[in-house]
């Protein structure tokens, strides 16, 4: 509870402290949560910070979390981050679906136009289902 409040009130300072913790799944989850909180306030700065993380799964997960949170304020920039900086796979898929979910609430037409640009396949199908409000098709 204390960590959650600290992350919410001062995500940048929380990130500085969390980064000094020994690597493990709890630390990684705290990094993602703090990055999301900061990205909801300042996506560009958070993305610049995340690019300094060593390439790999943690960086991908943090960038996906940033893109998702950033999409509340600037879905176009968040979408660009997701498709240009995340490799195809689980993290990119999660970010894209999160962005579509939020973007649809703000501007359905723009979200749909973005999804129509996707190549045919599972991600496009999942994003299209998200546009309908029903999420991933069973």
N, C-alpha and C positions, 0 to 999 in steps of 0.2 A: 504494500500500500504506500509506503514512504517513497519507494522508487518510482511508482506510477505518478505520484503527485510531483515529485522532482522533475520527472521527464515532462510532465504537462506544463509546469511553470517555467522551467529553464532548460529546454531540450539541448541547447548548445553546450552548456556547462555539464549536463548529464552525459552527453556524448564524450566529452573530454575525460570525465571520470571513468565511464564504462570502458573506453578504449584501453585504459591501463589495467583492466582486470585480465586474469589469465583466460586464454581462449577456451570456451566451452559453449554448449548449446544455450545455457542461460544468458551468458554474456551476449551471444549473437542475437538472441531474441530481444534483449534490452536495446542493443544497437539498432535493430529494425524499428522498434517502437519509438525510440528517441528520434531517429531519422524521419519517421513518418510525421511526428509532431512538429519537428522543425520545418519539414517540407510543406506542411499545411500553412506555414507562415511565410516561408521564403524558399520556394522550390529551387531557383537557380543556385543559391549558395549551398544548399544541401546537396544538390547534384555535384557541384564542384568538389565538395568535401568527400563524397562517396567515391569519386573517381580516383582518389588517393589510396583506397583500399586495394590490396593486392588482388589481381585478377583471379577469379575463381567463384565458387558457389556463394560465399558470403557476400562478395561484392554484387553479384547478380541479384541475390535476395534483397539486399539493401536498396539497390537501384530500383527494383520492382516495387518495393514498398514506397519509395520516394515518388515514383511515377504515379502510383495509385493515389497517394495523399495529395500530390500537387494537382491532380486533375480536378479537384474541388475548385481551385482558383483559375487554372489555366489548362484546360483539357488538351488544347492543341500542342502546347509545349510538352506536356506530360506524355502525350501520344508519340511525339517525336523522340523523346528520351527512350521510351519503351522499344520503339522499332529500330532505332539507330544504335543504341548502346547495349541492348540485351541480346544475347544469342538466342536463337530459336530454342524453345524448350519450355520447361515448367515455369521458370521465373517470368519469362516474357509472356507466356499464356496467362498467368495469374495477373500480371500488370495490365494486359490488354483488356481482360474481362472486367477488372476493377475500374479501369478508365471508362469503358463502354457503359458500365452500370451508372457511374456518376455523370458522365456526359449526357446520357439519355435524359436524366432528370433536368439538365440545364438547357439542352438544345438537341432534341431528337433528330432533327434533319441533319445537322452537322455530324452527329455520331453515326447516323446511318450512312452518310456519304463516306466517312472514313472506313467503315466496315465493308462497304461495297468495293473498296480498293484492295482488300485482302485477296490473296490467291485462294482458289477453291481448296477446301480441306477442312479439317477438324476445328482449327481456330476460327475460321470464318463462320462455320456452322454454329459454334458455341457463342460467338459474338452476336450473331443474328438472333439466336434464341434469347440472349440477354436483352437485346433491343425490344423484344416482344414483352419483356417483363416476366418471362417464365424461366429464365436461366437455362442451364444446359439441358438439352433434350435427353430424355431417358434412353 
